[in-house]
Amino acid sequence: MKLLPLWTIAGSTFAAFPPEPEDIITKQVPDRPGVSISYKETNICETRAKAYAGYVHIPADLADNDASSPYNVSMFFWYFRARRNPQHAPTTIYLAGGPGQSSMYGVAESGGPCTVLRDSNSTETNPWSMTNNVNVLYVDQPVGAGFSYDTLIKSTMDLTFVGSTTSTGVETFDSYNGSVLAENSTILYGIFPSQETSKATNNSVNAARTLWEFSQIWFSSFPEYKTTDKRISLWGNSYGGYWVPVSAEYTVKQNVKIRNGELNNSIILNIDSAGWTNGCTDMLIQGEWYPDMAYNNTYDLQILPEDLYTEIKTNITKEGGCLDMVKECRSLGETYDSENYSTNATVNQICADATLYCLQYVLGAYNAVSNRSVFDITHENPDPFPPSHLIGYFNRAWVQRALGVPLNFTSDSLSTQMNMFYNTGDPVRIAGAQSMQYLLDSGVKVALVYGDRDYRCPWNGAEQLSLQTNWSGAEAFREAGYQYIHTDIDDCHNDTKGGLVRQHGNFSFSRVFEAGHDVAAYQPRTAFEIFNRVLMNKDIATGKVSIGGQKNNYSTTGLKDTWWKKNVVPTPPPAPDCNLYSVATSCTIEQYLALLNGTAEIEEFNVVKPVGGTPGSLANYLP
């Protein structure tokens, strides 16, 4: 490859570096030395309500993110006021998954105010936005995700990078020892966060600590937070199934300390509800159900052969298998790292080993024998839906100028993923069912919303999670039946396409029909109605029954399971659509090789030649 001397970079005509932020308002936070909020009003994505993008800056000595090696936090947010009555609307904090995925996915794909079009240069309004009746605060967390950062470093990004356990595809200019790879269509120059795992969140509890600090500052000091309704909810997707209940529980417990006089200079954050779509929350419960989703599902797709299905079930339950390893991880964690800072090397290693074993010998068999997408069992890899157009959009200079950000967009923080999977084993360490129990017994509404075509965090395991959560209303919840989710409240008898819900009081589990991992992208109205009904204290099934108070006795009625409701595999599956910013998940091997050898034709970040190619994930073809 051609190398470009370092001294020529400043004069380069390449436009990948973000423009200098302008029209920024900066506010120092009283009684918090070094803490500030910087922001600007935005006029992109949303045209029907006011919105503001900015940062909460927290210096290392105040950022409670790591007991051994704290680091600076500049946490990006995009706050959308509700389209209707924002001055009297509750507020929701939205957290994307990953771990390390930007919450801009929530803005522009997963039920947010707009959808990015195929040119990655324009948007259309989403009529079923979470922001219709609710103020929504989208937060790029943890640091390194999206536009959040610890420090800003000139770096290259390799768009053909397809994954590693030791690197992220982003290399600092300094690492090239005097010469930097020449910029081209797949090697981009930009400003990025450091890729150091020591400056990335290493577990969900530490992420909750940082989010609480952020929220304390934002809700007490952000000038444009103007509503009489002080209720706060947390919602998310995917790994948000960990972030949301853990962060909500942490906040409720902090509220108790504040009320008891144990925390000074802090405000009560009134947590009203916690909800997530297709989240992984507690692998001790959900982990058992992966092979069943791939062997016996409502789409009549037997993806695993019977002998492999039996082997995986054995890997889960055998002595020293997945469940035993998860239990050992949690037991040692309680003994030697009870505050969950992930500072005990032995606990970290045992939990990381458990995570990798369960991933390889339980979840991973699906990929080994199938070309089907983990995000939608009815689609083949590379899966083009939902599309990846938003990544290119947020890397447009005019979009970055509109948001006032000083760095390029990182869709997923791979340093966070490496930390949490390979260094601390967070996916098996977190006992999400306990967080759910605490929240429900504290009067917080909890809503589980799952598309029935997802394998990454399948609905059958989530149903078991709902049934095995032991809160004060657990028995009544288990006795409740399933009802259809009616989105057209004027025609409830014929409106049966949304899904089925079991609900008792503040707790609900919804199976959404014909939806993959990102429910709102597949079934926007159904996702909106569920979210809206939870926040407005209405029943999920019809939206007509008022649900209020911890001791309410509302229950759905009907059959005790939903397996009788079968689905049809859509035909034909969507054709591949290779995007330059998501090569690893959207491109065929032929398109990938064309990008490497420079023969691919690209328009607006989309590979238009070669067209299509061999089905299957790139991981199946690369060493």
Number of C-alpha atoms within 10 A of each C-alpha: 5 9 12 15 14 15 11 10 16 8 7 10 7 13 12 17 20 22 19 12 15 13 11 15 11 14 15 14 18 11 8 13 11 14 19 21 22 18 24 20 19 21 15 13 20 21 13 14 17 16 22 17 22 26 26 24 24 25 18 16 12 17 21 21 29 24 12 10 12 17 22 18 28 27 26 31 26 23 25 26 29 25 20 15 15 23 15 16 25 23 28 25 20 27 30 31 25 19 30 29 28 30 32 26 24 28 29 25 24 27 27 30 28 23 23 23 16 18 15 20 17 16 19 13 16 21 15 20 28 28 29 24 20 26 29 29 23 26 28 28 32 33 30 34 30 30 30 32 28 23 17 15 18 17 23 23 20 19 19 19 16 16 12 10 12 12 15 21 18 23 20 20 19 13 10 14 10 12 17 23 17 15 19 11 15 18 17 19 27 23 20 28 27 22 23 14 18 16 24 30 26 31 29 26 24 22 21 26 20 25 24 20 18 21 18 17 22 19 17 14 16 17 11 15 16 15 16 11 13 17 16 20 26 24 26 27 32 24 24 29 26 29 32 32 31 27 24 30 25 18 23 20 15 20 20 13 15 16 14 9 10 11 13 9 8 17 16 17 20 16 23 23 27 30 28 30 29 31 27 26 31 22 25 23 20 19 23 23 24 24 24 19 26 24 18 13 18 16 18 13 15 14 22 22 11 11 8 15 21 13 14 25 19 15 19 23 13 12 11 13 19 30 22 15 23 27 16 18 26 20 15 18 23 14 10 15 18 12 12 20 18 25 17 14 13 16 24 25 16 21 30 26 22 29 26 19 19 24 15 14 18 24 22 17 20 24 18 11 12 17 19 21 24 25 24 23 25 23 23 21 25 28 28 21 18 14 19 27 25 24 24 23 24 22 22 20 18 14 21 22 17 19 26 24 24 20 25 24 26 23 26 20 24 27 26 29 23 22 24 26 24 21 22 27 27 27 26 28 30 25 20 26 23 17 22 28 21 21 25 25 17 17 18 24 25 26 24 23 26 31 28 28 30 25 25 19 31 28 31 22 22 27 22 15 23 22 15 15 21 17 18 14 20 18 14 14 25 16 18 21 19 23 23 23 27 24 23 17 13 10 10 14 10 9 15 16 15 25 27 22 27 30 25 24 24 28 25 25 26 29 26 27 22 22 24 32 27 28 28 25 21 21 22 22 20 22 27 21 23 28 22 21 19 24 23 17 19 18 25 29 27 19 21 12 13 12 21 17 12 15 13 13 14 18 21 21 15 14 14 13 14 18 10 8 11 11 14 11 15 11 8 8 12 15 17 22 23 29 27 25 22 22 25 21 22 24 31 27 23 17 25 23 15 16 23 13 8 12 12 20 15 16 12 15 21 23 22 16 16 18 16 18 15 14 17 21 23 21 13 11 9 8 5
